[in-house]
Amino acid sequence: MNSSISADWLARTIVDRSIRGIALETSALIRAGALPVGARLPAIRDIAYEMKVSPATISEAWSELRRQKIIRGRGRNGTWVSGDRFIAQPERLASSGDYGAGVLNLSLAIPDTALLPPLAQALAHGATVDKLNSYERSRVVPELREAAEARWPYRPEAFLATNGGYNAVYNTLRALVTPGSAVAIEHPTAMRLLDILEDLGVRIVPVACDEHGPLPASLRAAAQERLAAFVFQPRLHSVTGQTVSAERLALIGDILAESDALIIEDDGVADISGAPPASLGVRFPERTIHIVSYSKTLGPDLRLAVLSSSAAIVEQVQSYRAFSAGWTSRLLQGATSWLLRDEASRDIVAKARTVYQQRRDSLAAALAARGIHTAPGSGLCLWVPIISEPFAMVTLAARNIAVNPGSKFSVLPSAHIRVATATLTDRYEEVADAIALARSP
């Protein structure tokens, strides 16, 4: 079978000799069965010679097909057809388990629904918002802008309501960053952020962190890569629970002052953090994109976040959104604005913040009593150091406890597990005992 797939045959079959054309026509040949699954492709240099294009052109086309999981392998080991179609999916998120009854699921760092504000009055108010059901593609309703701006860390030129925090990050990167660009991001970071970056096909540059935030030396080294963007979580890190200190934020700003990289700030847990909002938008308003999600504080079914930046950047992001949902539901924007202004709802969020802290601290204390020390912090989970991730995962699974391996949260080697604590109301000693066993292969 492989002998019939020659560079000459590919060259005669593929008409469009651009990178995109070669990738599209090759994937069409695979779907049609002309290039069967398991077939070995000719060497890049041979294809390039027959097509009279540069080897770099073929290499880029093959990179796109590898990203889509249509072909696999590289270099001297050869390249094979591995699939006849591509269904995009966030691999880290998609690999999360579907656990049955009896399993203590500590893999999802999600809010406790009992600690969310009731939505009935908020939604009733949302139904009265101006221009409800209009097809006008408005960026943000005035009352949501006003409510969000009251807690915003700087005075931006423009705001945009989006369908959740990750939707805001996804649209921003798609609109502003080209595939193949270098994008720096904290190590570790949210697995959804890595899914988005990998789907976009950028070159991910990890930045090491400590308890104060991204390390200046690591960020300075990353900046040498001619970054298109730096993505980080200044207020509360969703994985480690750390907050970037004011001193560290200033140092980060000094380093980025020597770069023209976009600064994308993801505040995914909002007022679950007791720290005040923080942003480099004060120093770099023309290229900072600050995103606040309200899913974990006010309700995931609101599917709402607010993004701010310069008027030019917001216009670019909005233009990209015009290909799909041109605006975010005004009803949900109105409901969110009501919750942000409602005193009782703010009290519920404050109580939730206290409860989440108690739950996190309770497991941390139980682990410390067993000689396992985790960094102080807040949020919905603990970042627990272990020796072997596979051993830890198997050991905990044998005790009907599900967590996430640290490898899901980085492109670098990891020796951690992420343990969600937001819905852990008891059983701290039991979980700590199991983690202690899981830490000793």
N, C-alpha and C positions, 0 to 999 in steps of 0.2 A: 504493500500500500504506500509506504513512504517513498519508494523509488519513483512513483508516478507524480509525486509533488516536487517539481523541480523549480528552480529559480526562473528558468525560461518560461515555464507554464504560467507562473504567477505574473510575470512581466507582461505576457500576452493577454492575460485575463483582466488585470486591473488597469483601468483606463485613467482615472484621476490620480496623478502622481504627487499631489500635495499630502502632507502628513495626515490631515483629516480624511482625505479621499482614500488613501491607502488603508487606514484603520476601518473606515466604513465599508469599503468593498471587501476587505478580508473578512470582517464579521459577517457580511452577507453570504460569502462563500461558505463559511462555517455553518450558518443557519440552514443553508440549502443542502448541506451534506457533501459539497464538493471538496471541502477540507474536513474530513471526519474527526470526531473526537478521538484523541490518542495519536493522531498523525504528527510526525516530526516536521517542522518547517525548515526550509533551507537556511543556510548561514546568512546573516545580515549582509556581509560584504558581497555575496553572490547575487542576492536579490537586488542590492543597490547597483551592481554592475549591469545586470540585465535591464533594469528599469532606467538606467542612466540618471540616477539621483545620488545624492551623497549618502553614505552609511548613516549619518546622523538623522536623516529624514526617516529611514526605515526604523532606526532605534527609537525615535520619538513616537512613531505610529505603534510600534510594538509595546512601548511603555503604556500607551493609552489602553491597549487591549489587555495588558497585564493588570492594569488598575481595575478594569471591568471584569476580571477573573475569566476572560475568554481564552487566554493563553497563559502558560506558566513556564518557568525556567528562564535562564539567561546565561550569557557568557559561553564558556567552552562546553558546558553541559548540554547545550542545545535548547531549543524552544519547542514546546508541544501544544497542540490544541487541547484545551481542558474543558471547554463548554461551548454550547451552541447558542446560548442566550445569556443575557445579563439582567438580573433583577437587582436594582440598587437597594441596599439595606445597610443600616448602621451596624457594622459587625460586632462591635463591643456590646452595644445594647441588645442586639439580636441574640447574642450568645448567653444572655441571662436565662437562668433556669425557670421552669414552670413547676413549682413545688406543690406536692399534694398535701392532704390533711396530715397533721401531726408534725410537720416540719416548722421549726421556728425560723421564719424567713427574715434574716437580718441583712439581706443583700440590697434592699431598696431604701435609699435615704430620702424618704418621702414624708410629707407632713401627716400627723395624726389627725384624721378627719374630725375627731371630737374637739380639737383645739382650733378649728377654723371658724370664722364668724358666720352666722346664718346669712343666707343670701336673699331671702324673700323680699324684704324691704328694699334692698339694693337693686334687685332686678325690676321691682315695680317702679323705682325711680328711673332706671335705665330706659324703660318703655316711654318715658316722657322727654327724652333727650331731643334736642333740636335736629331737624332733618332726618329723623328716623326713616329708614327704608328708601332714602334717596340713593341714586346711583352716582352721586357726586363723590369723586375719589378724594375725600378729605384726609389729611395726614393725622390729625388728632382733634378731638372735640375740645372746645375751649375750656370746659369745666375740668376735664381730666388734666389738661396741661397745667391749669392753675393749681390743682390739688397736688400733682406730682412736683411741680416747681417749688412748692413750699418746703420740700425736703431735699431738693436737688443740691449737689455739692458745689455747683458753679452756675453761672448765668450763660447758657448756650444761646446760639442764634436760633436754633430750630429744634422742634420735637417731632417724634413720629411714634404713633401707637402701632404695635405689632402683635402677632398671634403667639405670644409667649417669648421667653428669653432666648431659647435656642433658635426659634424662628428668626429672631432679630439678628443673632450671630450669623446664621446661615445666609440670610439675605444680604447682610453687610459684606461678608466675605465673597459671596458670588458676584455682587455688584462692583466691588472695589479691588479684588485681588485676583490675579490671573494664575491659572495652573502652572506649576513649575517654580513659582516664586518661593522665597524663603519666608517662613512665618515662625517667629519665636513664641514659645508658650511655656508656662511653668511646668516643672517636673516635681511631683505628679500634677495631674489636672483632671478635670471632669472627663469621663469617657465619651460623653456626647460631643464635647468639643473636639476630641481627637477623631471621632467618627466623621465629623463635618470636614475637618482639615484633610483627612485621608480621602474622602469622597471628592473633594475639590482637586486633589492631585498636587498639593503644594509640598514643598520640602520642609518638614517639621524640624525646628531647631529647639531642643529642650533647654530650659534654663533652670539650673539648680536653685533650691530654696532652703532657707532655714526658718526659725521661728519668727523672724521679722519680715519675711517675704523673699522675693527673688534676690539672689546674691549678686551684688554689683559686678564682681569679677566675671561671673558666668554670663550675665546680660551683656557686659562689654565685649566678651568674646563672641557672643551671638550676633552683636551689632556689626561685626566685621563681615558678616555674610550678606550684607546689603539687603536688609530685611524689608519686606513689603509691609509687615505688620507685627506688632507684639500684642499678644492676647494674655490678659491676666485678670485675677480676681482681687481687687484691692481691699474690699471691705471684710469679706469672710470667705476663706478658701473652702470650697464645697467638699473637698476630700480630707484635708488635714485639720480644718477648723481654725487655721491661723489667720491673723489680720495683719496686713502690711502696716508697719509703724510709720508715723509721720516722718521720722528721720530717713527711713529706707525709701519712702515714696519720693522724698526730695532727691536722694541719690539716683534713683531710677530716672527721674526727670532730667538730672544733669547728664546722664549717659545718653538718653534719647534726644537731648537737645542737639547732639552731634549727628543725628540721623533724621531722615525724612519719613521714617516708618509711621504707618497708621498706628494709633494707640487704641486698642479695643478693650474696654473695661466691662467685665461681666459681673454684675451684682445680682447673683441668682437667688439669694436667700433674703435679701432686703432686711426688714426689721427683725428677723430671727437673730440678727447680729445686734448686740448692744452698742457696737462702735458707731460713731457718726459716719454718714456717707463721706467718701473721699474720692478725689478724681484729679488726674493730671490735666483735665480740661481747664483748670485755672491758669495753667502755664501754656498749654497748647490747644486752645479752643478750635483752631482751624483744622486739626487732624485727630482729635480725640473723639471716639464714639463711646459714649457712656450708656450702658444698658441696665435697667432695673426690671426684674421680673417680680410679679405679684402672685405667682402661682402657689408658692409655698407658704405665704403668709395669709392670703385672702381666699385662695381656692384654685385648684388646678383647672377646674372647668370654666373659669373665667378666661383661660388661655390668653393672658394679656401681659404685655411688658411695654415699657416706654423707653425709647431710644432718643438720645440727644447728640447733636454735633453741629458743625457749620451748616449754613443753609445749602451750600453746594453739595456737601456729602449727603445730607438728607434727601436732596433732590435726586441724586444718583441712586440711592437705595430705593426711593419711591418709584423711580422709573423702572428699576428691575422688577419691583413687585407688580407692576402693571401687566406683566406677562401672566400672572395668576390672580391671587386675591388682591385687588387694587386698594382695598382698605380693610381695616379691622372693624368688626361689628360695633356700631355706635351704641347699641343696647348694652353691650358688655363694657364699653368705655364709660358709659354713664353709671353703670353699677359699680365699677371700680372707683370712680371719682367719689361716689357716695360713701363707700366703705372707707376711703382714705380720709374723708372729713368727719365721719361719724365717731363720736367719742367712745361709745360702747364698743365699737369694732376695734378701735385702737387699744382699748383696755384688754380685749380678748387676745390680740396679738402680743401685747406685753406679758400677759399670763403665759401664753404659749412659749414665749422666749425663756421664761423662768423654768417651766416644766422641762423643756428640751435640755436646758443646761443641767438640771438635776439628774435627768436620765443619763446624759453623757458622763457627768461626774461620778455617778454611782457605779457605772461599769469601769470607769478609769480607776476608781478607788479599789474595786474588787481585783482588778488586774495588778495594781501596784502592790497589794497585799501578797500577791504570788510572784513578786519580783519582775513583773512586766510593766515597764514605765512608758507611758504615752505622753505626748506634748500637751501642755495646757492649751485650751482653746474653747470653742463653742460650736454650735451648729447641730447637724442631724446625724453625725457619725463619728467614729474613732478610726484613726490610722494606726494600726497595730503592727509593730515590728515582729517578724518571725524569722525562722531559719530557712525553711523550705516551703514555698507556696504550695506545690503539689501535695506534700505531706499534710500541710495544714488543712487544705481543702478536703482531702479524703478523710482525715481524722474528724473534722467537724461534721461532715456529711454522715459519717457513721453514727454520730450522736444526734442526728436529725436537726442540725443547725446549718443554715445556709448563709454564707457571706460571699463577698467578691474578692478575687485575688488582686493583689496590687498591680499586676501586669496589665490589667485593663485600663489603668489610669496613666500609663506612660509608654513611650516608645523605647525606653531604656530598661535594663534589667531591674527587677524589683524584689524586695524581700519583705513584703507587707501583706496584710489583709485589711480590707475596709469593712468595718462592722457598723451597720446602721443602728442607731440608738433611739431614733425619734419615736418609734412605737414600742420600745422595750420598757414595759411598765413594771416588770418584776423579773425574777429568774437571773439576777445579776451574778450570784454566786455560781449557779450552774453554768452560765455562759463563760465566766472567768475560768472555771475548772477545765472546761472543754478547750479553751484557747491555750491554757497552760500545757495541756497534753499535746495540742497541735503544734506547739512551739518547740517540742523536744523530740525530733525524729531519732 
